[in-house]
Amino acid sequence: MSNKVKCFICGTEFEGGDSLVDNCPYCDWTYLGWENELDPDDKETSNPVTIRQAKKLFSEGKNIWGEPLPPRN
Ligand SMILES: [Zn+2]
């Protein structure tokens, strides 16, 4: 069973929440479900950057890999 989850970085809603590899289709952030408990500067293993870095990249129009974001559907 899957749920609608909301990307912690860019706010995109997508199906997920029940596996360890729920990547946001927009910014490619791997949804964890406990981002609120992470320090913005904590680096965990699922994503290549911290929450703070990912949000900064998103604000610059880039995904978590520093690549241009895809067009919004
Ligand atoms: Zn996202």
N, CA, C, O and the ligand as a Tripos MOL2 file, in Angstrom:
@<TRIPOS>MOLECULE
protein
  293   291    74     0     0
PROTEIN
NO_CHARGES

@<TRIPOS>ATOM
      1 N           0.8410   -1.1860    0.0000 N.3       1 MET1
      2 CA          0.0000    0.0000    0.0000 C.3       1 MET1
      3 C           0.8810    1.2420    0.0000 C.2       1 MET1
      4 O           1.8290    1.3470    0.7780 O.2       1 MET1
      5 N           0.5630    2.1520   -0.8590 N.am      2 SER2
      6 CA          1.3680    3.3650   -0.9050 C.3       2 SER2
      7 C           0.5230    4.5720   -0.5290 C.2       2 SER2
      8 O          -0.7060    4.5420   -0.5820 O.2       2 SER2
      9 N           1.1950    5.5920   -0.1650 N.am      3 ASN3
     10 CA          0.5520    6.8200    0.2890 C.3       3 ASN3
     11 C           1.0650    7.9850   -0.5310 C.2       3 ASN3
     12 O           2.0950    7.9130   -1.2010 O.2       3 ASN3
     13 N           0.3020    9.0610   -0.4480 N.am      4 LYS4
     14 CA          0.8100   10.3180   -0.9650 C.3       4 LYS4
     15 C           1.7470   10.9060    0.0780 C.2       4 LYS4
     16 O           1.3770   11.0860    1.2380 O.2       4 LYS4
     17 N           2.9530   11.1970   -0.3520 N.am      5 VAL5
     18 CA          3.8830   11.8650    0.5430 C.3       5 VAL5
     19 C           4.2900   13.1870   -0.0970 C.2       5 VAL5
     20 O           4.1320   13.3910   -1.3010 O.2       5 VAL5
     21 N           4.8050   14.0600    0.7180 N.am      6 LYS6
     22 CA          5.1760   15.3880    0.2340 C.3       6 LYS6
     23 C           6.6700   15.5680    0.3940 C.2       6 LYS6
     24 O           7.2170   15.4010    1.4840 O.2       6 LYS6
     25 N           7.3200   15.9090   -0.6990 N.am      7 CYS7
     26 CA          8.7610   16.1160   -0.6560 C.3       7 CYS7
     27 C           9.1010   17.2260    0.3290 C.2       7 CYS7
     28 O           8.5190   18.3100    0.2880 O.2       7 CYS7
     29 N          10.0410   16.9430    1.2070 N.am      8 PHE8
     30 CA         10.4360   17.8940    2.2380 C.3       8 PHE8
     31 C          11.1800   19.0830    1.6490 C.2       8 PHE8
     32 O          11.2250   20.1540    2.2530 O.2       8 PHE8
     33 N          11.7600   18.8950    0.4770 N.am      9 ILE9
     34 CA         12.5770   19.9520   -0.1200 C.3       9 ILE9
     35 C          11.7630   20.8630   -1.0130 C.2       9 ILE9
     36 O          11.8130   22.0830   -0.8580 O.2       9 ILE9
     37 N          11.0010   20.2880   -1.9610 N.am     10 CYS10
     38 CA         10.3310   21.1250   -2.9580 C.3      10 CYS10
     39 C           8.8140   21.1120   -2.8350 C.2      10 CYS10
     40 O           8.1360   21.8760   -3.5240 O.2      10 CYS10
     41 N           8.2560   20.2430   -1.9540 N.am     11 GLY11
     42 CA          6.8160   20.2500   -1.7400 C.3      11 GLY11
     43 C           6.0230   19.4370   -2.7410 C.2      11 GLY11
     44 O           4.7950   19.4060   -2.6650 O.2      11 GLY11
     45 N           6.6910   18.7740   -3.6840 N.am     12 THR12
     46 CA          5.9940   17.9410   -4.6540 C.3      12 THR12
     47 C           5.3530   16.7400   -3.9490 C.2      12 THR12
     48 O           5.9900   16.0930   -3.1170 O.2      12 THR12
     49 N           4.0980   16.4470   -4.2830 N.am     13 GLU13
     50 CA          3.4300   15.2720   -3.7250 C.3      13 GLU13
     51 C           3.5580   14.1180   -4.6950 C.2      13 GLU13
     52 O           3.3730   14.2850   -5.9010 O.2      13 GLU13
     53 N           3.8740   12.9490   -4.1680 N.am     14 PHE14
     54 CA          4.0050   11.7710   -5.0170 C.3      14 PHE14
     55 C           3.6930   10.5210   -4.2080 C.2      14 PHE14
     56 O           3.6530   10.5600   -2.9780 O.2      14 PHE14
     57 N           3.4740    9.4140   -4.9070 N.am     15 GLU15
     58 CA          3.1830    8.1500   -4.2390 C.3      15 GLU15
     59 C           4.4470    7.6120   -3.6020 C.2      15 GLU15
     60 O           5.4900    7.5360   -4.2500 O.2      15 GLU15
     61 N           4.3600    7.2380   -2.3360 N.am     16 GLY16
     62 CA          5.5390    6.6850   -1.6990 C.3      16 GLY16
     63 C           5.3170    6.5240   -0.2170 C.2      16 GLY16
     64 O           4.1820    6.4660    0.2540 O.2      16 GLY16
     65 N           6.4020    6.4540    0.5090 N.am     17 GLY17
     66 CA          6.3200    6.3870    1.9480 C.3      17 GLY17
     67 C           6.4620    4.9930    2.5150 C.2      17 GLY17
     68 O           6.4790    4.8180    3.7340 O.2      17 GLY17
     69 N           6.5640    3.9910    1.6450 N.am     18 ASP18
     70 CA          6.6690    2.6380    2.1870 C.3      18 ASP18
     71 C           7.8880    1.8920    1.6620 C.2      18 ASP18
     72 O           7.9610    0.6680    1.7780 O.2      18 ASP18
     73 N           8.8250    2.5970    1.1000 N.am     19 SER19
     74 CA         10.0850    1.9420    0.7450 C.3      19 SER19
     75 C          11.2260    2.8680    1.1090 C.2      19 SER19
     76 O          11.0150    4.0230    1.4780 O.2      19 SER19
     77 N          12.4230    2.3530    1.0010 N.am     20 LEU20
     78 CA         13.5790    3.1700    1.3670 C.3      20 LEU20
     79 C          14.1110    3.9680    0.1920 C.2      20 LEU20
     80 O          15.0780    4.7180    0.3230 O.2      20 LEU20
     81 N          13.4750    3.8010   -0.9510 N.am     21 VAL21
     82 CA         13.9750    4.4980   -2.1330 C.3      21 VAL21
     83 C          12.8470    5.2870   -2.8010 C.2      21 VAL21
     84 O          12.5830    5.1220   -3.9920 O.2      21 VAL21
     85 N          12.1930    6.1360   -2.0310 N.am     22 ASP22
     86 CA         11.1470    6.9930   -2.5680 C.3      22 ASP22
     87 C          11.7590    8.3160   -2.9860 C.2      22 ASP22
     88 O          11.8730    9.2490   -2.1910 O.2      22 ASP22
     89 N          12.1460    8.3770   -4.2410 N.am     23 ASN23
     90 CA         12.7710    9.6040   -4.7110 C.3      23 ASN23
     91 C          11.7250   10.5570   -5.2620 C.2      23 ASN23
     92 O          10.8380   10.1640   -6.0200 O.2      23 ASN23
     93 N          11.8420   11.7990   -4.8720 N.am     24 CYS24
     94 CA         10.9560   12.8280   -5.4150 C.3      24 CYS24
     95 C          11.1330   12.8870   -6.9230 C.2      24 CYS24
     96 O          12.2630   12.9570   -7.4080 O.2      24 CYS24
     97 N          10.0180   12.8580   -7.6880 N.am     25 PRO25
     98 CA         10.1400   12.8960   -9.1490 C.3      25 PRO25
     99 C          10.6020   14.2490   -9.6730 C.2      25 PRO25
    100 O          10.9380   14.3860  -10.8490 O.2      25 PRO25
    101 N          10.6160   15.2360   -8.8010 N.am     26 TYR26
    102 CA         10.9830   16.5730   -9.2570 C.3      26 TYR26
    103 C          12.4310   16.9240   -8.9100 C.2      26 TYR26
    104 O          13.2330   17.2290   -9.7930 O.2      26 TYR26
    105 N          12.7500   16.8790   -7.6330 N.am     27 CYS27
    106 CA         14.1020   17.3000   -7.2360 C.3      27 CYS27
    107 C          15.0150   16.1230   -6.9030 C.2      27 CYS27
    108 O          16.2050   16.3080   -6.6480 O.2      27 CYS27
    109 N          14.4520   14.9070   -6.9050 N.am     28 ASP28
    110 CA         15.1930   13.6650   -6.6740 C.3      28 ASP28
    111 C          15.6060   13.4500   -5.2270 C.2      28 ASP28
    112 O          16.3800   12.5360   -4.9400 O.2      28 ASP28
    113 N          15.1140   14.2610   -4.3190 N.am     29 TRP29
    114 CA         15.3450   14.0160   -2.9000 C.3      29 TRP29
    115 C          14.7450   12.6650   -2.5190 C.2      29 TRP29
    116 O          13.6170   12.3640   -2.9070 O.2      29 TRP29
    117 N          15.4750   11.8560   -1.7740 N.am     30 THR30
    118 CA         14.9330   10.6050   -1.2600 C.3      30 THR30
    119 C          14.1210   10.8750   -0.0060 C.2      30 THR30
    120 O          14.6450   11.2940    1.0260 O.2      30 THR30
    121 N          12.8220   10.6210   -0.1280 N.am     31 TYR31
    122 CA         11.9060   10.8790    0.9730 C.3      31 TYR31
    123 C          12.1970    9.9360    2.1280 C.2      31 TYR31
    124 O          12.2880    8.7220    1.9420 O.2      31 TYR31
    125 N          12.3430   10.4980    3.3200 N.am     32 LEU32
    126 CA         12.6450    9.7040    4.5000 C.3      32 LEU32
    127 C          11.4370    9.5760    5.4200 C.2      32 LEU32
    128 O          11.1890    8.5120    5.9870 O.2      32 LEU32
    129 N          10.6920   10.6590    5.5630 N.am     33 GLY33
    130 CA          9.5430   10.6730    6.4540 C.3      33 GLY33
    131 C           9.8780   11.2030    7.8320 C.2      33 GLY33
    132 O           8.9770   11.4570    8.6310 O.2      33 GLY33
    133 N          11.1380   11.3710    8.1200 N.am     34 TRP34
    134 CA         11.5330   11.9110    9.4290 C.3      34 TRP34
    135 C          12.4900   13.0860    9.2630 C.2      34 TRP34
    136 O          13.3460   13.3420   10.1100 O.2      34 TRP34
    137 N          12.3200   13.7960    8.1430 N.am     35 GLU35
    138 CA         13.1750   14.9600    7.9050 C.3      35 GLU35
    139 C          13.0350   16.0090    9.0060 C.2      35 GLU35
    140 O          13.9820   16.7340    9.3070 O.2      35 GLU35
    141 N          11.8370   16.0820    9.6050 N.am     36 ASN36
    142 CA         11.6290   17.0700   10.6640 C.3      36 ASN36
    143 C          12.5430   16.8390   11.8540 C.2      36 ASN36
    144 O          12.8350   17.7650   12.6100 O.2      36 ASN36
    145 N          12.9900   15.6120   12.0190 N.am     37 GLU37
    146 CA         13.8570   15.2950   13.1550 C.3      37 GLU37
    147 C          15.3310   15.4870   12.8180 C.2      37 GLU37
    148 O          16.1880   15.4380   13.7000 O.2      37 GLU37
    149 N          15.6170   15.7040   11.5500 N.am     38 LEU38
    150 CA         16.9970   15.9060   11.1260 C.3      38 LEU38
    151 C          17.3860   17.3640   11.3020 C.2      38 LEU38
    152 O          16.5840   18.2680   11.0700 O.2      38 LEU38
    153 N          18.6080   17.5740   11.7080 N.am     39 ASP39
    154 CA         19.1400   18.9200   11.6640 C.3      39 ASP39
    155 C          19.3590   19.2880   10.1940 C.2      39 ASP39
    156 O          19.8080   18.4480    9.4140 O.2      39 ASP39
    157 N          19.0500   20.5280    9.8030 N.am     40 PRO40
    158 CA         19.2150   20.9120    8.3960 C.3      40 PRO40
    159 C          20.6280   20.6970    7.8560 C.2      40 PRO40
    160 O          20.8310   20.6050    6.6450 O.2      40 PRO40
    161 N          21.5840   20.6210    8.7510 N.am     41 ASP41
    162 CA         22.9670   20.4280    8.3190 C.3      41 ASP41
    163 C          23.4570   18.9960    8.5040 C.2      41 ASP41
    164 O          24.6180   18.6910    8.2300 O.2      41 ASP41
    165 N          22.5660   18.1170    8.9710 N.am     42 ASP42
    166 CA         22.9390   16.7120    9.1010 C.3      42 ASP42
    167 C          22.9590   16.0460    7.7380 C.2      42 ASP42
    168 O          22.0420   16.2200    6.9350 O.2      42 ASP42
    169 N          23.9930   15.2970    7.4880 N.am     43 LYS43
    170 CA         24.0950   14.5440    6.2420 C.3      43 LYS43
    171 C          23.7770   13.0870    6.5670 C.2      43 LYS43
    172 O          24.5270   12.4170    7.2760 O.2      43 LYS43
    173 N          22.6350   12.6050    6.0280 N.am     44 GLU44
    174 CA         22.3880   11.1700    6.1960 C.3      44 GLU44
    175 C          22.6880   10.4760    4.8730 C.2      44 GLU44
    176 O          23.0150   11.1270    3.8810 O.2      44 GLU44
    177 N          22.5730    9.1480    4.8670 N.am     45 THR45
    178 CA         23.1480    8.4000    3.7470 C.3      45 THR45
    179 C          22.2540    8.3390    2.5190 C.2      45 THR45
    180 O          22.7320    7.9920    1.4390 O.2      45 THR45
    181 N          20.9720    8.6660    2.6480 N.am     46 SER46
    182 CA         20.0590    8.4880    1.5120 C.3      46 SER46
    183 C          20.2050    9.5640    0.4510 C.2      46 SER46
    184 O          19.8680    9.3450   -0.7130 O.2      46 SER46
    185 N          20.7010   10.7150    0.8460 N.am     47 ASN47
    186 CA         20.7900   11.8350   -0.0770 C.3      47 ASN47
    187 C          22.2240   12.3680   -0.1250 C.2      47 ASN47
    188 O          22.9660   12.2720    0.8520 O.2      47 ASN47
    189 N          22.6010   12.9320   -1.2830 N.am     48 PRO48
    190 CA         23.9980   13.3720   -1.4420 C.3      48 PRO48
    191 C          24.2920   14.7040   -0.7660 C.2      48 PRO48
    192 O          25.4540   15.0820   -0.6190 O.2      48 PRO48
    193 N          23.2490   15.4190   -0.3530 N.am     49 VAL49
    194 CA         23.4510   16.7290    0.2640 C.3      49 VAL49
    195 C          22.5840   16.8280    1.5170 C.2      49 VAL49
    196 O          21.7120   15.9880    1.7360 O.2      49 VAL49
    197 N          22.8160   17.8300    2.3250 N.am     50 THR50
    198 CA         21.9990   18.0590    3.5070 C.3      50 THR50
    199 C          20.6890   18.7400    3.1090 C.2      50 THR50
    200 O          20.5330   19.1960    1.9770 O.2      50 THR50
    201 N          19.7550   18.8010    4.0530 N.am     51 ILE51
    202 CA         18.4910   19.4850    3.7960 C.3      51 ILE51
    203 C          18.7380   20.9410    3.4230 C.2      51 ILE51
    204 O          18.1300   21.4650    2.4900 O.2      51 ILE51
    205 N          19.6320   21.5830    4.1560 N.am     52 ARG52
    206 CA         19.9120   22.9850    3.8660 C.3      52 ARG52
    207 C          20.4710   23.1550    2.4520 C.2      52 ARG52
    208 O          20.0670   24.0580    1.7190 O.2      52 ARG52
    209 N          21.4050   22.2750    2.0790 N.am     53 GLN53
    210 CA         21.9870   22.3630    0.7350 C.3      53 GLN53
    211 C          20.9410   22.0650   -0.3380 C.2      53 GLN53
    212 O          20.9100   22.7200   -1.3800 O.2      53 GLN53
    213 N          20.0830   21.0730   -0.0790 N.am     54 ALA54
    214 CA         19.0600   20.7100   -1.0660 C.3      54 ALA54
    215 C          18.0840   21.8590   -1.2800 C.2      54 ALA54
    216 O          17.6940   22.1490   -2.4110 O.2      54 ALA54
    217 N          17.6900   22.5120   -0.1850 N.am     55 LYS55
    218 CA         16.7540   23.6360   -0.3130 C.3      55 LYS55
    219 C          17.4030   24.8080   -1.0330 C.2      55 LYS55
    220 O          16.7450   25.5270   -1.7860 O.2      55 LYS55
    221 N          18.6860   24.9940   -0.8000 N.am     56 LYS56
    222 CA         19.3880   26.0730   -1.4960 C.3      56 LYS56
    223 C          19.4510   25.7740   -2.9940 C.2      56 LYS56
    224 O          19.2080   26.6530   -3.8200 O.2      56 LYS56
    225 N          19.7840   24.5130   -3.3380 N.am     57 LEU57
    226 CA         19.8200   24.1240   -4.7440 C.3      57 LEU57
    227 C          18.4480   24.3150   -5.3840 C.2      57 LEU57
    228 O          18.3410   24.8350   -6.4950 O.2      57 LEU57
    229 N          17.3920   23.8860   -4.6730 N.am     58 PHE58
    230 CA         16.0420   24.0280   -5.2040 C.3      58 PHE58
    231 C          15.7210   25.4970   -5.4610 C.2      58 PHE58
    232 O          15.1180   25.8370   -6.4780 O.2      58 PHE58
    233 N          16.1230   26.3580   -4.5420 N.am     59 SER59
    234 CA         15.8530   27.7870   -4.7120 C.3      59 SER59
    235 C          16.6030   28.3630   -5.9100 C.2      59 SER59
    236 O          16.2470   29.4150   -6.4390 O.2      59 SER59
    237 N          17.6480   27.6510   -6.3240 N.am     60 GLU60
    238 CA         18.4270   28.0820   -7.4950 C.3      60 GLU60
    239 C          17.9800   27.3690   -8.7630 C.2      60 GLU60
    240 O          18.5980   27.5250   -9.8160 O.2      60 GLU60
    241 N          16.8910   26.5760   -8.6640 N.am     61 GLY61
    242 CA         16.3680   25.8850   -9.8410 C.3      61 GLY61
    243 C          17.1180   24.6160  -10.1740 C.2      61 GLY61
    244 O          17.1580   24.1970  -11.3310 O.2      61 GLY61
    245 N          17.7220   23.9920   -9.1490 N.am     62 LYS62
    246 CA         18.4940   22.7730   -9.3890 C.3      62 LYS62
    247 C          17.9710   21.6430   -8.5130 C.2      62 LYS62
    248 O          17.3960   21.8760   -7.4500 O.2      62 LYS62
    249 N          18.1840   20.4090   -8.9810 N.am     63 ASN63
    250 CA         17.8420   19.2680   -8.1480 C.3      63 ASN63
    251 C          18.9900   18.9920   -7.1810 C.2      63 ASN63
    252 O          19.9630   19.7430   -7.1250 O.2      63 ASN63
    253 N          18.8630   17.8970   -6.4160 N.am     64 ILE64
    254 CA         19.8580   17.6430   -5.3780 C.3      64 ILE64
    255 C          21.2200   17.2750   -5.9440 C.2      64 ILE64
    256 O          22.2070   17.2250   -5.2110 O.2      64 ILE64
    257 N          21.2760   17.0160   -7.2480 N.am     65 TRP65
    258 CA         22.5580   16.7170   -7.8960 C.3      65 TRP65
    259 C          23.1700   17.9550   -8.5460 C.2      65 TRP65
    260 O          24.2280   17.8870   -9.1720 O.2      65 TRP65
    261 N          22.4860   19.0830   -8.3850 N.am     66 GLY66
    262 CA         22.9880   20.3130   -8.9860 C.3      66 GLY66
    263 C          22.6680   20.4470  -10.4580 C.2      66 GLY66
    264 O          23.2590   21.2670  -11.1600 O.2      66 GLY66
    265 N          21.7110   19.6200  -10.9320 N.am     67 GLU67
    266 CA         21.2930   19.6690  -12.3310 C.3      67 GLU67
    267 C          20.0090   20.4880  -12.4400 C.2      67 GLU67
    268 O          19.2600   20.5910  -11.4690 O.2      67 GLU67
    269 N          19.7450   21.0720  -13.6110 N.am     68 PRO68
    270 CA         18.5280   21.8730  -13.7600 C.3      68 PRO68
    271 C          17.2810   21.0290  -13.4780 C.2      68 PRO68
    272 O          17.1980   19.8750  -13.9000 O.2      68 PRO68
    273 N          16.3240   21.6060  -12.7700 N.am     69 LEU69
    274 CA         15.0890   20.8990  -12.4510 C.3      69 LEU69
    275 C          14.2900   20.6350  -13.7250 C.2      69 LEU69
    276 O          14.3250   21.4430  -14.6530 O.2      69 LEU69
    277 N          13.5690   19.5100  -13.7810 N.am     70 PRO70
    278 CA         12.7000   19.2460  -14.9370 C.3      70 PRO70
    279 C          11.5200   20.2040  -14.9260 C.2      70 PRO70
    280 O          11.2050   20.7840  -13.8880 O.2      70 PRO70
    281 N          10.8550   20.3790  -16.0850 N.am     71 PRO71
    282 CA          9.6750   21.2410  -16.1020 C.3      71 PRO71
    283 C           8.5760   20.6550  -15.2100 C.2      71 PRO71
    284 O           8.4460   19.4360  -15.0980 O.2      71 PRO71
    285 N           7.8020   21.5120  -14.5880 N.am     72 ARG72
    286 CA          6.6590   21.0890  -13.7920 C.3      72 ARG72
    287 C           5.5720   20.5440  -14.7130 C.2      72 ARG72
    288 O           5.3150   21.1180  -15.7710 O.2      72 ARG72
    289 N           4.9400   19.4560  -14.3250 N.am     73 ASN73
    290 CA          3.8240   18.9280  -15.1130 C.3      73 ASN73
    291 C           2.5700   19.7660  -14.8350 C.2      73 ASN73
    292 O           1.5090   19.4940  -15.3960 O.2      73 ASN73
    293 ZN         11.3640   17.2540   -4.2480 Zn       74 ZN74
@<TRIPOS>BOND
     1     1     2 1
     2     2     3 1
     3     3     4 2
     4     3     5 am
     5     5     6 1
     6     6     7 1
     7     7     8 2
     8     7     9 am
     9     9    10 1
    10    10    11 1
    11    11    12 2
    12    11    13 am
    13    13    14 1
    14    14    15 1
    15    15    16 2
    16    15    17 am
    17    17    18 1
    18    18    19 1
    19    19    20 2
    20    19    21 am
    21    21    22 1
    22    22    23 1
    23    23    24 2
    24    23    25 am
    25    25    26 1
    26    26    27 1
    27    27    28 2
    28    27    29 am
    29    29    30 1
    30    30    31 1
    31    31    32 2
    32    31    33 am
    33    33    34 1
    34    34    35 1
    35    35    36 2
    36    35    37 am
    37    37    38 1
    38    38    39 1
    39    39    40 2
    40    39    41 am
    41    41    42 1
    42    42    43 1
    43    43    44 2
    44    43    45 am
    45    45    46 1
    46    46    47 1
    47    47    48 2
    48    47    49 am
    49    49    50 1
    50    50    51 1
    51    51    52 2
    52    51    53 am
    53    53    54 1
    54    54    55 1
    55    55    56 2
    56    55    57 am
    57    57    58 1
    58    58    59 1
    59    59    60 2
    60    59    61 am
    61    61    62 1
    62    62    63 1
    63    63    64 2
    64    63    65 am
    65    65    66 1
    66    66    67 1
    67    67    68 2
    68    67    69 am
    69    69    70 1
    70    70    71 1
    71    71    72 2
    72    71    73 am
    73    73    74 1
    74    74    75 1
    75    75    76 2
    76    75    77 am
    77    77    78 1
    78    78    79 1
    79    79    80 2
    80    79    81 am
    81    81    82 1
    82    82    83 1
    83    83    84 2
    84    83    85 am
    85    85    86 1
    86    86    87 1
    87    87    88 2
    88    87    89 am
    89    89    90 1
    90    90    91 1
    91    91    92 2
    92    91    93 am
    93    93    94 1
    94    94    95 1
    95    95    96 2
    96    95    97 am
    97    97    98 1
    98    98    99 1
    99    99   100 2
   100    99   101 am
   101   101   102 1
   102   102   103 1
   103   103   104 2
   104   103   105 am
   105   105   106 1
   106   106   107 1
   107   107   108 2
   108   107   109 am
   109   109   110 1
   110   110   111 1
   111   111   112 2
   112   111   113 am
   113   113   114 1
   114   114   115 1
   115   115   116 2
   116   115   117 am
   117   117   118 1
   118   118   119 1
   119   119   120 2
   120   119   121 am
   121   121   122 1
   122   122   123 1
   123   123   124 2
   124   123   125 am
   125   125   126 1
   126   126   127 1
   127   127   128 2
   128   127   129 am
   129   129   130 1
   130   130   131 1
   131   131   132 2
   132   131   133 am
   133   133   134 1
   134   134   135 1
   135   135   136 2
   136   135   137 am
   137   137   138 1
   138   138   139 1
   139   139   140 2
   140   139   141 am
   141   141   142 1
   142   142   143 1
   143   143   144 2
   144   143   145 am
   145   145   146 1
   146   146   147 1
   147   147   148 2
   148   147   149 am
   149   149   150 1
   150   150   151 1
   151   151   152 2
   152   151   153 am
   153   153   154 1
   154   154   155 1
   155   155   156 2
   156   155   157 am
   157   157   158 1
   158   158   159 1
   159   159   160 2
   160   159   161 am
   161   161   162 1
   162   162   163 1
   163   163   164 2
   164   163   165 am
   165   165   166 1
   166   166   167 1
   167   167   168 2
   168   167   169 am
   169   169   170 1
   170   170   171 1
   171   171   172 2
   172   171   173 am
   173   173   174 1
   174   174   175 1
   175   175   176 2
   176   175   177 am
   177   177   178 1
   178   178   179 1
   179   179   180 2
   180   179   181 am
   181   181   182 1
   182   182   183 1
   183   183   184 2
   184   183   185 am
   185   185   186 1
   186   186   187 1
   187   187   188 2
   188   187   189 am
   189   189   190 1
   190   190   191 1
   191   191   192 2
   192   191   193 am
   193   193   194 1
   194   194   195 1
   195   195   196 2
   196   195   197 am
   197   197   198 1
   198   198   199 1
   199   199   200 2
   200   199   201 am
   201   201   202 1
   202   202   203 1
   203   203   204 2
   204   203   205 am
   205   205   206 1
   206   206   207 1
   207   207   208 2
   208   207   209 am
   209   209   210 1
   210   210   211 1
   211   211   212 2
   212   211   213 am
   213   213   214 1
   214   214   215 1
   215   215   216 2
   216   215   217 am
   217   217   218 1
   218   218   219 1
   219   219   220 2
   220   219   221 am
   221   221   222 1
   222   222   223 1
   223   223   224 2
   224   223   225 am
   225   225   226 1
   226   226   227 1
   227   227   228 2
   228   227   229 am
   229   229   230 1
   230   230   231 1
   231   231   232 2
   232   231   233 am
   233   233   234 1
   234   234   235 1
   235   235   236 2
   236   235   237 am
   237   237   238 1
   238   238   239 1
   239   239   240 2
   240   239   241 am
   241   241   242 1
   242   242   243 1
   243   243   244 2
   244   243   245 am
   245   245   246 1
   246   246   247 1
   247   247   248 2
   248   247   249 am
   249   249   250 1
   250   250   251 1
   251   251   252 2
   252   251   253 am
   253   253   254 1
   254   254   255 1
   255   255   256 2
   256   255   257 am
   257   257   258 1
   258   258   259 1
   259   259   260 2
   260   259   261 am
   261   261   262 1
   262   262   263 1
   263   263   264 2
   264   263   265 am
   265   265   266 1
   266   266   267 1
   267   267   268 2
   268   267   269 am
   269   269   270 1
   270   270   271 1
   271   271   272 2
   272   271   273 am
   273   273   274 1
   274   274   275 1
   275   275   276 2
   276   275   277 am
   277   277   278 1
   278   278   279 1
   279   279   280 2
   280   279   281 am
   281   281   282 1
   282   282   283 1
   283   283   284 2
   284   283   285 am
   285   285   286 1
   286   286   287 1
   287   287   288 2
   288   287   289 am
   289   289   290 1
   290   290   291 1
   291   291   292 2
@<TRIPOS>SUBSTRUCTURE
     1 MET1         2 RESIDUE 1 A MET
     2 SER2         6 RESIDUE 1 A SER
     3 ASN3        10 RESIDUE 1 A ASN
     4 LYS4        14 RESIDUE 1 A LYS
     5 VAL5        18 RESIDUE 1 A VAL
     6 LYS6        22 RESIDUE 1 A LYS
     7 CYS7        26 RESIDUE 1 A CYS
     8 PHE8        30 RESIDUE 1 A PHE
     9 ILE9        34 RESIDUE 1 A ILE
    10 CYS10       38 RESIDUE 1 A CYS
    11 GLY11       42 RESIDUE 1 A GLY
    12 THR12       46 RESIDUE 1 A THR
    13 GLU13       50 RESIDUE 1 A GLU
    14 PHE14       54 RESIDUE 1 A PHE
    15 GLU15       58 RESIDUE 1 A GLU
    16 GLY16       62 RESIDUE 1 A GLY
    17 GLY17       66 RESIDUE 1 A GLY
    18 ASP18       70 RESIDUE 1 A ASP
    19 SER19       74 RESIDUE 1 A SER
    20 LEU20       78 RESIDUE 1 A LEU
    21 VAL21       82 RESIDUE 1 A VAL
    22 ASP22       86 RESIDUE 1 A ASP
    23 ASN23       90 RESIDUE 1 A ASN
    24 CYS24       94 RESIDUE 1 A CYS
    25 PRO25       98 RESIDUE 1 A PRO
    26 TYR26      102 RESIDUE 1 A TYR
    27 CYS27      106 RESIDUE 1 A CYS
    28 ASP28      110 RESIDUE 1 A ASP
    29 TRP29      114 RESIDUE 1 A TRP
    30 THR30      118 RESIDUE 1 A THR
    31 TYR31      122 RESIDUE 1 A TYR
    32 LEU32      126 RESIDUE 1 A LEU
    33 GLY33      130 RESIDUE 1 A GLY
    34 TRP34      134 RESIDUE 1 A TRP
    35 GLU35      138 RESIDUE 1 A GLU
    36 ASN36      142 RESIDUE 1 A ASN
    37 GLU37      146 RESIDUE 1 A GLU
    38 LEU38      150 RESIDUE 1 A LEU
    39 ASP39      154 RESIDUE 1 A ASP
    40 PRO40      158 RESIDUE 1 A PRO
    41 ASP41      162 RESIDUE 1 A ASP
    42 ASP42      166 RESIDUE 1 A ASP
    43 LYS43      170 RESIDUE 1 A LYS
    44 GLU44      174 RESIDUE 1 A GLU
    45 THR45      178 RESIDUE 1 A THR
    46 SER46      182 RESIDUE 1 A SER
    47 ASN47      186 RESIDUE 1 A ASN
    48 PRO48      190 RESIDUE 1 A PRO
    49 VAL49      194 RESIDUE 1 A VAL
    50 THR50      198 RESIDUE 1 A THR
    51 ILE51      202 RESIDUE 1 A ILE
    52 ARG52      206 RESIDUE 1 A ARG
    53 GLN53      210 RESIDUE 1 A GLN
    54 ALA54      214 RESIDUE 1 A ALA
    55 LYS55      218 RESIDUE 1 A LYS
    56 LYS56      222 RESIDUE 1 A LYS
    57 LEU57      226 RESIDUE 1 A LEU
    58 PHE58      230 RESIDUE 1 A PHE
    59 SER59      234 RESIDUE 1 A SER
    60 GLU60      238 RESIDUE 1 A GLU
    61 GLY61      242 RESIDUE 1 A GLY
    62 LYS62      246 RESIDUE 1 A LYS
    63 ASN63      250 RESIDUE 1 A ASN
    64 ILE64      254 RESIDUE 1 A ILE
    65 TRP65      258 RESIDUE 1 A TRP
    66 GLY66      262 RESIDUE 1 A GLY
    67 GLU67      266 RESIDUE 1 A GLU
    68 PRO68      270 RESIDUE 1 A PRO
    69 LEU69      274 RESIDUE 1 A LEU
    70 PRO70      278 RESIDUE 1 A PRO
    71 PRO71      282 RESIDUE 1 A PRO
    72 ARG72      286 RESIDUE 1 A ARG
    73 ASN73      290 RESIDUE 1 A ASN
    74 ZN74       293 GROUP 0 **** ****
